[in-house]
Amino acid sequence: MSEESLRPEKPPTSEVLVITGMSGAGRTTAAHALEDHGWYVVENMPPPLFITLADLVARSPEAFPRLAIVVDVRSRAYFPELHAALQQLENNGVEYRMVFLEADEHVLVRRFEAGRRPHPLQGNASLLDGIRAERDVLAELKARADVVVDTTELNVHGLATEITELFSDSGPVTLRLTLMSFGFKYGVPADANFVADMRFIPNPHWVPALRPHTGTEAEVSDYVLTRPGVEDFLRSYTAMLAPVFEGYRRENKHYATLAIGCTGGKHRSVAVAEELARRLAQVPHVTVQVQHRDMGRE
C-alpha cells in the first residue's frame, strides 16, 4: 500500500474564523482588515444563528471560501448556544479557528473614555467594573481560542497589520509558533500544545549576583544555557519538534504554543525560551514570537 493511499481525504470546506474578545480590543478593526483581504465577514451574529450558518457553509463551501464571524458574547446565557453552534460546525465537517482579542485594563479604559461611551456591562457601576465583569464572562472562551492577539500596544494600523500577517495569503508561512515562558507557581498556560519543565536546571534565584536579573539578560542566559544537560535538551527538543511541525502542516494547523516553565517564570524558562526561539526561527516556513507571561510578576 502506497504512502499516497494512506493520506486522509478531506472534502472541500470553507476556511472559517470566529473572532471574539474584549469590548474595545479591536474586533471591528480586525473585521475590516479581513474584509480588505477578501474574507466574507459577518459581524455581531448572535450565537443561536450559528446553526443556520453552519448548515449553509457546509452545503456551499464554494460560496464562502473564507468566512469570518465576529461574535459579541457578553452573557453566560449565550454560552450553551455558542458551544452548540461550534459543535454543529464540527459535525458538518467545517473546520474553524477562534481568534480572541485582548488588551490591558488601563488601555481599554482609555479607549472607552476617548470614545465617550459606556461599557456594555457597566450598568450603574464603574467602567472598570464593566471591563472586569466582561473579562470574567469571557475567560472560558479565551482559554479555548487558537490565537490570542494582545492589542495593548497596537493602534488600529498596527492591529490591521497583525491580522494581515496572521490571515492573509501574502506569504509562504505555514506555522506561527509562540514560545511562552511561565512560572509553574502561577499555573500552566491553558492553551499550550507542549509544556517543557526547566526545573531540572540549577536555579539562578539562589545565586545572589543573578537573582535580580532575568533570563533575557546575558548574565542569567549564559549561566542557564551552560548548565549540564541544557544543550542536550535544546538539541533533542528541537529535533523532536521537526516531525510535529510537519504533521501540523499536513493537518493544516497553522498555530501552536510551546510553553517553557520554571518555578517563577523569571530566569530559566525565559532564557531557554529565548534560545529555543532563536533555533526554531531557522526552520523553513515557521515564524516565532516569544512571550514571557510571568516575568516581572514576582
N, C-alpha and C positions, 0 to 999 in steps of 0.2 A: 504494500500500500504506500503510495507516494505521500510526501510531505504536503503537496498541494491538496490532496484529497482529504487530509485531516484538518484543514483550516475551516473554522466555523463560518457558516454562511449567514450574513446579516441582511435582512431586507432593507430596501431604501427607506430612509426615515429623515425627518426634519432634525436640524440642529436647534435645540430649544434651550434658552436661558431663562431662569427665573431670577429676577432682580428684586431684592428687598433690602431692608436695613433701617437705620435710624432716620427719623424725620430730620431734614436739614443736612444729611450726609451726602446728598448729591444724586438721588435716584433719577430726577428729571434730566440732569446733565448727562448722566450715563446713558439714558434712553436716547437722547438727541445724538450722542456720539455714535451709538449703534445704528441709528437711522442713517447717519451720514455714510455708513459703510454697508448699506444695503440690507440691513436687518428689518424685518417687519415687526414693529413694536406695538404692543397693546399695553396701555397704561391704566393703572388703578382698577384692575379687574378683580371683582370680588371672588374669593376662592371657590364659592359654590359653582361659578360659571366655568371653572376649570374642566369639569367633567365633559361639558359640551365641547369645549375647545379641544380637549384631549381626543375625543372621538373624531372631530373634524381633521385634526392634524394627522391622526393615524390613517384615516381614509384617503387623504390627499396630501402626502408629504411633498409632492412636487409643487403644490400651491404655496407652501410655507417652508421653503428650504432652510431659512434662518429666521427663527421666531424668538423674540424676547418678550417676556411677560413681566411687567412691573407690578409687584404686589405690595399693597399697603396693609400690613397686618398689625393692628394696634390693640386687638382684644383677644383674650384667650378663647372667646367664643368662636373665633374663626378657625382655630387650630384643627378641630376634627374635620372640618370641610377641606382645609388645605391639605392635611395628610391624606385624606381620601382622594383628593384630586391628583396629588403627586403619585399615589399608588395606582390610580387609573392610567396615568401616563405610562407607567412602567408596565402595567398589564397589557396595554395596547402596543407595546414594543417601542415606545417613544423614549429615547434616552434624553435626559435633561441634566443641566448643571445649574447649581444655585450660587448666585453671587450676593454677598452681604456687604453693604456699605456702612462703614463705622467712622466715628470721629470722637475726639475727646469732648468731655462735657463743656469746658470753657469755650471751645470753638463753636459748638452747637448753640450755646447761649448767645455768643456774639452774632452768629448768623441769624438767629431769630430776632434779636434786637435790631439788627440792621434792616431786616425786612418788616419790622414793626407789626409783627403778627404773633399771636399766642401759640403755644404748643398745643397740638390736638388733644393731649391727655392732661393738660394743665388744670382745667376746670377752675375752681376758686383758689387753688394752691399757687405756688410759685412756678416760674418757668423751669427752674432746676428740678423741682418735684416732678413735673411732667416728663422731663427727659429721663429721669431715673425710673419712673414707672414704665416708660416705654422700653428701656433697656432690660428691665426685668421680664417684661412680656416676651421680648424677642430673644432672650438668652438661648432657648432651645433651638430656635431657627438658626441662630448664628453658629451653634455647635455643629449643625449638620451641613453647613454651607461648604461647597467645594472651594470657593475662593472668598477671602475676606479682604476688602480693599479699605485701608485706613486713609481717609481723606483729610485728616487733621492738618497736614502741611500742604494740601493741594488747593489751588484756586480752580475755577471752572475750566480753565485751559489745561491745567495740569491733570485734572481728573479725566478730561476728554482724551488726553494723550495716553494716560494709563489704560483706559478702556480700549483705545485703539490698539495699543501694544498687546493687550491680552486677547482681543477677539477679532481683529481684522485679519485678512488673508495676505497681508503685505510681506510676510517673511516665511522662512522655512522652519521656524522653531516648532518642535513637536512636543516639548515638555518644559513647563515652567516650574522650577523647583524652589521651594522655600526651605532654607536651613534655619531652624528655630532653636536657639539655646533657651534653657529654662532651669528653674530650681525645683527639685522634687518636693521640697517643703511647701511649695506653692501649688502643687498639683501638676499632673501630666497633661499636656495640651490635648484637648478632646479631638482635634482634627488631624492628629499626626498619623501618617501612614506607617512610619517606622519610628521606634524610640531606641536610642542608644544611651547607655548609662556610663558616664565618665568617672564614677566614684571609685574606679579601680586605680586612678591616678592620685599620687600624693597631693593633698590639698594645700594650695598656696596660702590659704587663710591662716595656717599655722606657722607661716614664715613671716615674722614681723615686718620685714622690709617690703614684702609683696602684698600684704593684707589690704592696704588702701587702694591698690591699683586694680585694674580689671583685665580680663583676657584679651581686650583689644590693644593693650599696651605691650611693648616689646619685652619688658621685664618679666611679665607673667607669661606671655606667649612662649618665649624662649624656654622658660622653666618647664612649662607644661609639656611642650612638644618634644623635649629631650628626655622625659622620664622613660624608664624601661617599659617596653611594650606599646608605647603610644604610636611609634612609626609602624609597627606591625599591624596595629589596629587600623590605622588610616589606610594603609595599603590594602589590607584584606577587605575592609568595609567598602572601599571604592570599587574593588574588583567584584564584590558580591552584588553591588547595585547595577552593574552593567546588564545582566540578563533581566533584571527587574525593569529597567528603563526600556529595554527592547520589548518586553511584554506589554508595558504601558502603551508603547507606540502601536503595537498590533491591536490592542483593545481600545484604541482611540481615547486614552486617558491623558489629558493634557496638563494636569496639575497634581503636584504631590508635595507633602510636607514631611521633612525629616527632622525629628525632634532630638536634640542632643542635651542630655541633662546632667547636672551635678547637684550638690546639696542646695546651694543658694542661687545658682544661675549667674554667678559673677566672674569666676575665674576659669575653671577647667572647661565647662561646657562652651563658654564664649570663645576661648582660644581654639578649641577643636572645631567648633562650627565654622569659624573663620577659615581655618586651614582646609577643612573639607570643601567649603565653598570654592576656595581657590582651585582645588584639584578637579572638582566636578564641573567647573566652568569650562574646562578644557574638552569636555565631552561634546561631540558634534550635535548641533540642533537642540541643545539644552541651555536654558538661561537660568541663572541662580540669583536669588536675593537672600539676604541674611536678616533675620530679626532676632534681637536679644530681648526676650519677653520680660525677664525679671531683673535685668541688670539695673542697678541703681535703686532697687526696691528695699534693700536692707537698711 
